[in-house]
Amino acid sequence: MWEYFGPDFAFDVVKGVVAGIASMAFQVVAPRTFRAAKQLRARWVARKAARRATRRVRSNAVANDER
């Protein structure tokens, strides 16, 4: 009797173990990934704001020199 459903049962057990390990790995990696993405976006926005500020200062300096 085991020879009929034993291989299917073993395959299902292995699939469950692999799925469980993948789920646990995702739960460990996901918060770190989101944190890294958040930091990357914050740096990107800060760099963009700094560029805008620099352009404003330069354009104001040029406008003041022309007067």
Secondary structure by P-SEA (a helix, b strand, c coil): ccccaaaaaaaaaaaaaaaaaaaaaaaaaaaaaaaaaaaaaaaaaaaaaaaaaaaaaaaaaaaaaac
